[in-house]
């Protein structure tokens, strides 16, 4: 059931280009899922710089 839920989230987020924050991804963990031509998804990180 966990794998099915992950696949559903990937599809929704990839189709809508939803900006996501993912704790267990490399810093900063902010980005989008991008659909691959042959199926599946790739993580596309967003360039982000913290300014104080």
C-alpha distance matrix in Angstrom:
0.0 3.8 5.5 5.1 6.3 8.7 10.0 10.6 12.5 14.3 15.5 16.7 18.4 19.8 21.3 22.8 23.9 22.6 24.2 21.7 22.5 20.2 21.4 20.4 22.0 25.8 28.3 28.4 24.6 25.5 24.9 23.2 20.7 22.9 22.0 23.5 25.8 24.1 20.5 18.1 19.1 21.5 22.1 25.5 26.9 29.5 32.9 33.4 36.4 37.0 40.5 42.3
3.8 0.0 3.8 5.4 5.1 6.2 8.7 9.9 10.6 12.3 14.3 15.5 16.4 18.0 20.0 21.3 21.8 20.4 21.4 18.6 19.1 16.6 17.6 16.6 18.3 22.0 24.5 24.7 21.0 22.1 21.7 20.4 18.1 20.7 20.3 21.9 24.6 23.1 19.6 16.7 17.1 19.0 19.1 22.6 23.7 26.3 29.6 30.0 32.9 33.4 37.0 38.7
5.5 3.8 0.0 3.8 5.4 5.1 6.2 8.6 10.0 10.5 12.4 14.4 15.3 16.1 18.2 20.0 20.5 19.7 21.0 18.5 19.3 16.8 18.3 16.9 17.8 21.4 24.2 24.5 20.7 21.7 20.8 19.0 16.3 18.4 17.5 18.7 21.3 19.5 16.1 13.3 14.2 16.3 17.1 20.7 22.3 25.2 28.6 29.4 32.5 33.5 37.1 39.2
5.1 5.4 3.8 0.0 3.8 5.5 5.2 6.2 8.8 10.0 10.7 12.5 14.3 15.2 16.6 18.5 19.6 18.9 20.8 18.8 20.3 18.3 20.3 19.4 20.1 23.8 26.3 26.2 22.4 22.7 21.5 19.3 16.4 18.3 17.1 18.7 20.9 19.3 15.6 13.4 14.5 17.3 18.3 21.6 23.5 26.1 29.6 30.6 33.8 34.9 38.3 40.5
6.3 5.1 5.4 3.8 0.0 3.8 5.4 5.1 6.2 8.6 9.9 10.7 12.2 14.0 15.4 16.6 17.7 16.4 18.1 16.0 17.3 15.7 17.7 17.4 18.3 22.1 24.2 23.8 20.0 20.2 19.3 17.4 15.1 17.6 17.1 19.2 21.8 20.9 17.1 14.4 14.6 17.0 17.3 20.4 21.8 24.0 27.6 28.1 31.3 32.1 35.5 37.5
8.7 6.2 5.1 5.5 3.8 0.0 3.8 5.4 5.1 6.1 8.6 10.0 10.5 11.8 14.1 15.4 15.7 14.6 16.0 13.6 14.9 12.9 15.1 14.4 14.9 18.6 20.9 20.7 16.9 17.3 16.3 14.5 12.0 14.6 14.5 16.5 19.4 18.6 15.0 11.8 11.5 13.5 13.7 16.9 18.4 20.9 24.4 25.1 28.3 29.4 32.9 35.0
10.0 8.7 6.2 5.2 5.4 3.8 0.0 3.8 5.5 5.1 6.2 8.7 9.9 10.3 12.1 14.2 14.9 14.7 16.6 15.0 16.9 15.4 18.0 17.2 17.1 20.5 22.9 22.6 18.8 18.8 17.0 14.5 11.4 13.1 12.1 13.9 16.4 15.5 11.7 9.0 9.6 12.4 13.6 16.7 18.9 21.4 25.1 26.3 29.7 31.1 34.6 37.0
10.6 9.9 8.6 6.2 5.1 5.4 3.8 0.0 3.8 5.5 5.2 6.3 8.6 9.8 10.7 12.3 13.8 13.3 15.8 14.6 16.9 16.1 18.9 18.9 18.9 22.3 24.3 23.5 19.8 19.2 17.4 14.7 12.1 14.0 13.0 15.6 17.9 17.4 13.7 11.5 11.6 14.6 15.3 18.0 20.0 22.0 25.7 26.7 30.2 31.4 34.7 37.0
12.5 10.6 10.0 8.8 6.2 5.1 5.5 3.8 0.0 3.8 5.4 5.2 5.9 8.2 9.9 10.6 11.5 10.3 12.3 10.8 13.2 12.5 15.6 16.0 15.9 19.3 20.9 20.0 16.3 15.6 14.1 11.7 9.8 12.4 12.6 15.5 18.4 18.5 14.9 12.1 11.0 13.2 13.0 15.4 17.0 18.7 22.4 23.2 26.6 27.7 30.9 33.2
14.3 12.3 10.5 10.0 8.6 6.1 5.1 5.5 3.8 0.0 3.8 5.6 5.2 5.7 8.3 9.9 10.0 9.8 11.8 10.6 13.2 12.4 15.7 15.5 14.6 17.8 19.7 18.9 15.2 14.5 12.4 9.6 6.8 9.0 9.0 11.8 14.8 15.0 11.6 8.6 7.2 9.5 9.9 12.5 14.6 16.8 20.5 21.8 25.4 26.9 30.3 32.9
15.5 14.3 12.4 10.7 9.9 8.6 6.2 5.2 5.4 3.8 0.0 3.8 5.6 5.1 5.9 8.4 9.7 10.4 13.2 13.0 16.1 15.8 19.3 19.3 18.3 21.3 23.0 22.0 18.5 17.2 14.7 11.3 8.4 9.4 8.3 11.4 13.7 14.0 10.6 8.7 8.2 11.3 12.4 14.4 17.0 18.8 22.6 24.1 27.7 29.4 32.6 35.3
16.7 15.5 14.4 12.5 10.7 10.0 8.7 6.3 5.2 5.6 3.8 0.0 3.8 5.5 5.4 6.2 8.3 8.1 11.3 11.5 14.8 15.3 18.9 19.6 18.8 21.8 23.0 21.6 18.2 16.5 14.2 11.0 9.3 10.9 10.7 14.2 16.5 17.4 14.1 12.3 11.1 13.6 13.8 15.2 17.2 18.3 22.1 23.2 26.8 28.2 31.2 33.7
18.4 16.4 15.3 14.3 12.2 10.5 9.9 8.6 5.9 5.2 5.6 3.8 0.0 3.8 5.6 5.3 5.6 4.9 7.8 8.0 11.5 12.4 16.1 17.0 15.8 18.6 19.5 18.0 14.7 12.7 10.4 7.3 6.3 8.6 9.7 13.4 16.2 17.5 14.5 12.2 9.9 11.4 10.8 11.9 13.6 14.6 18.4 19.4 23.0 24.5 27.5 30.1
19.8 18.0 16.1 15.2 14.0 11.8 10.3 9.8 8.2 5.7 5.1 5.5 3.8 0.0 3.8 5.5 5.1 6.9 9.5 10.3 13.7 14.3 18.0 18.4 16.6 18.9 20.1 18.9 15.7 13.8 10.7 7.0 4.7 5.4 6.0 9.8 12.5 14.1 11.4 9.5 7.3 9.0 9.4 10.3 13.0 14.3 18.0 19.8 23.5 25.6 28.6 31.5
21.3 20.0 18.2 16.6 15.4 14.1 12.1 10.7 9.9 8.3 5.9 5.4 5.6 3.8 0.0 3.8 5.7 8.0 11.4 12.9 16.6 17.5 21.3 21.9 20.2 22.6 23.6 22.1 19.1 16.8 13.7 10.0 8.3 8.1 7.6 11.3 13.0 14.9 12.4 11.5 10.1 12.3 13.0 13.5 16.1 16.9 20.5 22.3 26.0 28.0 30.8 33.7
22.8 21.3 20.0 18.5 16.6 15.4 14.2 12.3 10.6 9.9 8.4 6.2 5.3 5.5 3.8 0.0 3.8 5.3 8.9 11.1 14.9 16.6 20.4 21.7 20.1 22.3 22.7 20.8 18.1 15.3 12.5 9.3 9.1 9.7 10.6 14.3 16.3 18.4 16.0 14.8 12.7 14.1 13.9 13.7 15.6 15.6 19.2 20.5 24.1 25.8 28.3 31.1
23.9 21.8 20.5 19.6 17.7 15.7 14.9 13.8 11.5 10.0 9.7 8.3 5.6 5.1 5.7 3.8 0.0 3.8 6.4 8.9 12.6 14.5 18.3 19.5 17.4 19.2 19.4 17.5 15.1 12.2 9.1 5.9 6.7 7.4 9.5 13.1 15.5 18.0 15.9 14.2 11.4 11.8 11.0 10.2 11.9 11.8 15.4 16.9 20.6 22.6 25.2 28.1
22.6 20.4 19.7 18.9 16.4 14.6 14.7 13.3 10.3 9.8 10.4 8.1 4.9 6.9 8.0 5.3 3.8 0.0 3.8 6.1 9.9 12.1 15.8 17.5 16.0 18.1 18.1 16.0 13.4 10.5 8.3 6.2 7.7 9.9 12.3 15.9 18.7 20.7 18.2 16.0 13.1 13.4 11.7 11.3 12.1 11.8 15.3 16.0 19.5 20.9 23.6 26.2
24.2 21.4 21.0 20.8 18.1 16.0 16.6 15.8 12.3 11.8 13.2 11.3 7.8 9.5 11.4 8.9 6.4 3.8 0.0 3.8 7.0 9.9 13.4 15.4 13.8 15.4 14.8 12.5 10.4 7.0 5.6 5.3 8.4 11.0 14.1 17.3 20.4 22.5 20.2 17.7 14.3 13.6 11.0 10.0 9.6 8.8 12.2 12.4 15.8 17.2 19.9 22.6
21.7 18.6 18.5 18.8 16.0 13.6 15.0 14.6 10.8 10.6 13.0 11.5 8.0 10.3 12.9 11.1 8.9 6.1 3.8 0.0 3.8 6.2 9.8 11.9 10.7 12.9 12.7 10.7 7.9 5.6 5.5 6.0 8.3 11.8 14.8 17.8 21.2 22.7 20.1 17.1 13.8 13.0 10.1 10.2 9.4 9.6 12.9 12.8 16.0 17.0 20.1 22.5
22.5 19.1 19.3 20.3 17.3 14.9 16.9 16.9 13.2 13.2 16.1 14.8 11.5 13.7 16.6 14.9 12.6 9.9 7.0 3.8 0.0 3.8 6.5 9.3 8.6 10.6 10.0 8.1 5.5 4.5 6.7 8.8 11.1 14.6 17.7 20.4 24.0 25.2 22.7 19.4 16.1 14.8 11.4 11.7 9.8 10.1 12.7 11.8 14.5 14.8 18.2 20.2
20.2 16.6 16.8 18.3 15.7 12.9 15.4 16.1 12.5 12.4 15.8 15.3 12.4 14.3 17.5 16.6 14.5 12.1 9.9 6.2 3.8 0.0 3.8 5.8 5.7 8.7 9.2 8.5 5.0 6.4 8.3 10.0 11.2 14.8 17.6 19.8 23.6 24.3 21.7 18.1 15.1 13.8 10.6 11.9 10.4 11.9 14.4 13.9 16.4 16.9 20.4 22.4
21.4 17.6 18.3 20.3 17.7 15.1 18.0 18.9 15.6 15.7 19.3 18.9 16.1 18.0 21.3 20.4 18.3 15.8 13.4 9.8 6.5 3.8 0.0 3.8 5.7 8.1 8.5 8.5 6.2 8.8 11.5 13.7 14.8 18.4 21.1 23.0 26.8 27.3 24.7 21.1 18.2 16.7 13.5 14.9 12.8 14.3 16.1 15.0 16.8 16.6 20.2 21.7
20.4 16.6 16.9 19.4 17.4 14.4 17.2 18.9 16.0 15.5 19.3 19.6 17.0 18.4 21.9 21.7 19.5 17.5 15.4 11.9 9.3 5.8 3.8 0.0 3.8 6.7 8.7 9.7 7.3 10.6 12.5 14.4 14.8 18.1 20.5 21.9 25.7 25.8 23.4 19.6 17.1 15.4 12.6 14.6 13.0 15.3 17.1 16.6 18.5 18.8 22.5 24.2
22.0 18.3 17.8 20.1 18.3 14.9 17.1 18.9 15.9 14.6 18.3 18.8 15.8 16.6 20.2 20.1 17.4 16.0 13.8 10.7 8.6 5.7 5.7 3.8 0.0 3.8 6.5 7.6 4.9 8.3 9.8 11.9 12.5 15.3 18.0 19.3 23.0 23.4 21.4 17.8 14.9 12.6 9.5 11.2 9.5 12.1 14.0 14.1 16.3 17.3 21.0 23.2
25.8 22.0 21.4 23.8 22.1 18.6 20.5 22.3 19.3 17.8 21.3 21.8 18.6 18.9 22.6 22.3 19.2 18.1 15.4 12.9 10.6 8.7 8.1 6.7 3.8 0.0 3.8 6.0 5.4 8.9 10.7 13.4 14.5 16.8 19.8 20.7 24.4 25.0 23.4 20.1 17.0 14.0 10.9 11.5 9.1 11.4 12.3 12.3 14.1 15.2 19.0 21.3
28.3 24.5 24.2 26.3 24.2 20.9 22.9 24.3 20.9 19.7 23.0 23.0 19.5 20.1 23.6 22.7 19.4 18.1 14.8 12.7 10.0 9.2 8.5 8.7 6.5 3.8 0.0 3.0 4.9 7.8 10.4 13.9 15.8 18.3 21.6 22.8 26.5 27.5 26.0 22.7 19.3 16.4 12.8 12.5 9.2 10.2 10.3 9.4 10.6 11.5 15.2 17.5
28.4 24.7 24.5 26.2 23.8 20.7 22.6 23.5 20.0 18.9 22.0 21.6 18.0 18.9 22.1 20.8 17.5 16.0 12.5 10.7 8.1 8.5 8.5 9.7 7.6 6.0 3.0 0.0 3.8 5.5 8.6 12.3 14.8 17.4 20.9 22.5 26.1 27.5 25.8 22.6 19.1 16.3 12.6 11.7 8.2 8.3 8.6 7.2 8.8 9.7 13.5 15.9
24.6 21.0 20.7 22.4 20.0 16.9 18.8 19.8 16.3 15.2 18.5 18.2 14.7 15.7 19.1 18.1 15.1 13.4 10.4 7.9 5.5 5.0 6.2 7.3 4.9 5.4 4.9 3.8 0.0 3.8 6.5 9.7 11.8 14.7 18.0 19.8 23.6 24.7 22.7 19.4 15.9 13.5 9.8 9.8 7.0 8.3 10.1 9.6 12.1 13.1 16.8 19.2
25.5 22.1 21.7 22.7 20.2 17.3 18.8 19.2 15.6 14.5 17.2 16.5 12.7 13.8 16.8 15.3 12.2 10.5 7.0 5.6 4.5 6.4 8.8 10.6 8.3 8.9 7.8 5.5 3.8 0.0 3.8 7.3 10.3 13.1 16.7 18.9 22.5 24.1 22.2 19.1 15.5 13.3 9.6 8.6 5.9 5.8 8.3 8.0 11.1 12.4 15.9 18.6
24.9 21.7 20.8 21.5 19.3 16.3 17.0 17.4 14.1 12.4 14.7 14.2 10.4 10.7 13.7 12.5 9.1 8.3 5.6 5.5 6.7 8.3 11.5 12.5 9.8 10.7 10.4 8.6 6.5 3.8 0.0 3.8 7.1 9.5 13.1 15.5 18.9 20.8 19.0 16.2 12.5 10.4 7.0 5.5 4.1 4.7 8.4 9.5 13.1 15.2 18.4 21.4
23.2 20.4 19.0 19.3 17.4 14.5 14.5 14.7 11.7 9.6 11.3 11.0 7.3 7.0 10.0 9.3 5.9 6.2 5.3 6.0 8.8 10.0 13.7 14.4 11.9 13.4 13.9 12.3 9.7 7.3 3.8 0.0 3.8 6.2 9.7 12.5 15.9 17.8 15.8 13.3 9.7 8.4 6.0 5.2 6.4 7.5 11.3 12.9 16.6 18.8 21.9 24.9
20.7 18.1 16.3 16.4 15.1 12.0 11.4 12.1 9.8 6.8 8.4 9.3 6.3 4.7 8.3 9.1 6.7 7.7 8.4 8.3 11.1 11.2 14.8 14.8 12.5 14.5 15.8 14.8 11.8 10.3 7.1 3.8 0.0 3.8 6.6 9.5 13.0 14.5 12.2 9.5 6.0 5.6 4.8 6.0 8.7 10.7 14.4 16.3 20.0 22.2 25.5 28.5
22.9 20.7 18.4 18.3 17.6 14.6 13.1 14.0 12.4 9.0 9.4 10.9 8.6 5.4 8.1 9.7 7.4 9.9 11.0 11.8 14.6 14.8 18.4 18.1 15.3 16.8 18.3 17.4 14.7 13.1 9.5 6.2 3.8 0.0 3.8 6.4 9.6 11.8 10.2 8.5 5.3 5.2 6.2 6.4 10.0 11.9 15.3 17.9 21.6 24.2 27.3 30.6
22.0 20.3 17.5 17.1 17.1 14.5 12.1 13.0 12.6 9.0 8.3 10.7 9.7 6.0 7.6 10.6 9.5 12.3 14.1 14.8 17.7 17.6 21.1 20.5 18.0 19.8 21.6 20.9 18.0 16.7 13.1 9.7 6.6 3.8 0.0 3.8 6.6 8.5 6.8 6.0 4.4 6.4 9.0 10.0 13.7 15.7 19.0 21.7 25.4 28.0 31.1 34.3
23.5 21.9 18.7 18.7 19.2 16.5 13.9 15.6 15.5 11.8 11.4 14.2 13.4 9.8 11.3 14.3 13.1 15.9 17.3 17.8 20.4 19.8 23.0 21.9 19.3 20.7 22.8 22.5 19.8 18.9 15.5 12.5 9.5 6.4 3.8 0.0 3.8 5.5 5.2 5.6 5.4 6.7 10.1 11.3 15.1 17.5 20.5 23.4 27.0 29.9 33.0 36.4
25.8 24.6 21.3 20.9 21.8 19.4 16.4 17.9 18.4 14.8 13.7 16.5 16.2 12.5 13.0 16.3 15.5 18.7 20.4 21.2 24.0 23.6 26.8 25.7 23.0 24.4 26.5 26.1 23.6 22.5 18.9 15.9 13.0 9.6 6.6 3.8 0.0 3.8 5.7 8.1 9.0 10.5 13.9 14.6 18.4 20.6 23.4 26.6 30.1 33.1 36.1 39.6
24.1 23.1 19.5 19.3 20.9 18.6 15.5 17.4 18.5 15.0 14.0 17.4 17.5 14.1 14.9 18.4 18.0 20.7 22.5 22.7 25.2 24.3 27.3 25.8 23.4 25.0 27.5 27.5 24.7 24.1 20.8 17.8 14.5 11.8 8.5 5.5 3.8 0.0 3.8 6.9 9.2 11.2 15.0 16.5 20.3 22.9 25.8 28.8 32.3 35.2 38.4 41.7
20.5 19.6 16.1 15.6 17.1 15.0 11.7 13.7 14.9 11.6 10.6 14.1 14.5 11.4 12.4 16.0 15.9 18.2 20.2 20.1 22.7 21.7 24.7 23.4 21.4 23.4 26.0 25.8 22.7 22.2 19.0 15.8 12.2 10.2 6.8 5.2 5.7 3.8 0.0 3.8 6.8 9.8 13.4 15.5 19.1 21.8 25.0 27.6 31.3 33.8 37.1 40.3
18.1 16.7 13.3 13.4 14.4 11.8 9.0 11.5 12.1 8.6 8.7 12.3 12.2 9.5 11.5 14.8 14.2 16.0 17.7 17.1 19.4 18.1 21.1 19.6 17.8 20.1 22.7 22.6 19.4 19.1 16.2 13.3 9.5 8.5 6.0 5.6 8.1 6.9 3.8 0.0 3.8 7.1 10.4 13.1 16.5 19.4 22.7 25.1 28.7 31.0 34.4 37.5
19.1 17.1 14.2 14.5 14.6 11.5 9.6 11.6 11.0 7.2 8.2 11.1 9.9 7.3 10.1 12.7 11.4 13.1 14.3 13.8 16.1 15.1 18.2 17.1 14.9 17.0 19.3 19.1 15.9 15.5 12.5 9.7 6.0 5.3 4.4 5.4 9.0 9.2 6.8 3.8 0.0 3.8 6.8 9.4 12.7 15.6 18.9 21.3 24.9 27.3 30.7 33.7
21.5 19.0 16.3 17.3 17.0 13.5 12.4 14.6 13.2 9.5 11.3 13.6 11.4 9.0 12.3 14.1 11.8 13.4 13.6 13.0 14.8 13.8 16.7 15.4 12.6 14.0 16.4 16.3 13.5 13.3 10.4 8.4 5.6 5.2 6.4 6.7 10.5 11.2 9.8 7.1 3.8 0.0 3.8 6.3 9.6 12.8 15.9 18.4 21.9 24.4 27.9 31.0
22.1 19.1 17.1 18.3 17.3 13.7 13.6 15.3 13.0 9.9 12.4 13.8 10.8 9.4 13.0 13.9 11.0 11.7 11.0 10.1 11.4 10.6 13.5 12.6 9.5 10.9 12.8 12.6 9.8 9.6 7.0 6.0 4.8 6.2 9.0 10.1 13.9 15.0 13.4 10.4 6.8 3.8 0.0 3.8 6.2 9.6 12.7 14.9 18.4 20.8 24.3 27.3
25.5 22.6 20.7 21.6 20.4 16.9 16.7 18.0 15.4 12.5 14.4 15.2 11.9 10.3 13.5 13.7 10.2 11.3 10.0 10.2 11.7 11.9 14.9 14.6 11.2 11.5 12.5 11.7 9.8 8.6 5.5 5.2 6.0 6.4 10.0 11.3 14.6 16.5 15.5 13.1 9.4 6.3 3.8 0.0 3.8 6.6 9.6 12.3 15.9 18.6 21.9 25.2
26.9 23.7 22.3 23.5 21.8 18.4 18.9 20.0 17.0 14.6 17.0 17.2 13.6 13.0 16.1 15.6 11.9 12.1 9.6 9.4 9.8 10.4 12.8 13.0 9.5 9.1 9.2 8.2 7.0 5.9 4.1 6.4 8.7 10.0 13.7 15.1 18.4 20.3 19.1 16.5 12.7 9.6 6.2 3.8 0.0 3.8 6.5 8.8 12.3 14.9 18.3 21.5
29.5 26.3 25.2 26.1 24.0 20.9 21.4 22.0 18.7 16.8 18.8 18.3 14.6 14.3 16.9 15.6 11.8 11.8 8.8 9.6 10.1 11.9 14.3 15.3 12.1 11.4 10.2 8.3 8.3 5.8 4.7 7.5 10.7 11.9 15.7 17.5 20.6 22.9 21.8 19.4 15.6 12.8 9.6 6.6 3.8 0.0 3.8 6.0 9.7 12.5 15.5 18.9
32.9 29.6 28.6 29.6 27.6 24.4 25.1 25.7 22.4 20.5 22.6 22.1 18.4 18.0 20.5 19.2 15.4 15.3 12.2 12.9 12.7 14.4 16.1 17.1 14.0 12.3 10.3 8.6 10.1 8.3 8.4 11.3 14.4 15.3 19.0 20.5 23.4 25.8 25.0 22.7 18.9 15.9 12.7 9.6 6.5 3.8 0.0 3.8 6.9 10.3 13.0 16.6
33.4 30.0 29.4 30.6 28.1 25.1 26.3 26.7 23.2 21.8 24.1 23.2 19.4 19.8 22.3 20.5 16.9 16.0 12.4 12.8 11.8 13.9 15.0 16.6 14.1 12.3 9.4 7.2 9.6 8.0 9.5 12.9 16.3 17.9 21.7 23.4 26.6 28.8 27.6 25.1 21.3 18.4 14.9 12.3 8.8 6.0 3.8 0.0 3.8 6.7 9.6 13.1
36.4 32.9 32.5 33.8 31.3 28.3 29.7 30.2 26.6 25.4 27.7 26.8 23.0 23.5 26.0 24.1 20.6 19.5 15.8 16.0 14.5 16.4 16.8 18.5 16.3 14.1 10.6 8.8 12.1 11.1 13.1 16.6 20.0 21.6 25.4 27.0 30.1 32.3 31.3 28.7 24.9 21.9 18.4 15.9 12.3 9.7 6.9 3.8 0.0 3.8 6.3 9.9
37.0 33.4 33.5 34.9 32.1 29.4 31.1 31.4 27.7 26.9 29.4 28.2 24.5 25.6 28.0 25.8 22.6 20.9 17.2 17.0 14.8 16.9 16.6 18.8 17.3 15.2 11.5 9.7 13.1 12.4 15.2 18.8 22.2 24.2 28.0 29.9 33.1 35.2 33.8 31.0 27.3 24.4 20.8 18.6 14.9 12.5 10.3 6.7 3.8 0.0 3.8 6.6
40.5 37.0 37.1 38.3 35.5 32.9 34.6 34.7 30.9 30.3 32.6 31.2 27.5 28.6 30.8 28.3 25.2 23.6 19.9 20.1 18.2 20.4 20.2 22.5 21.0 19.0 15.2 13.5 16.8 15.9 18.4 21.9 25.5 27.3 31.1 33.0 36.1 38.4 37.1 34.4 30.7 27.9 24.3 21.9 18.3 15.5 13.0 9.6 6.3 3.8 0.0 3.8
42.3 38.7 39.2 40.5 37.5 35.0 37.0 37.0 33.2 32.9 35.3 33.7 30.1 31.5 33.7 31.1 28.1 26.2 22.6 22.5 20.2 22.4 21.7 24.2 23.2 21.3 17.5 15.9 19.2 18.6 21.4 24.9 28.5 30.6 34.3 36.4 39.6 41.7 40.3 37.5 33.7 31.0 27.3 25.2 21.5 18.9 16.6 13.1 9.9 6.6 3.8 0.0
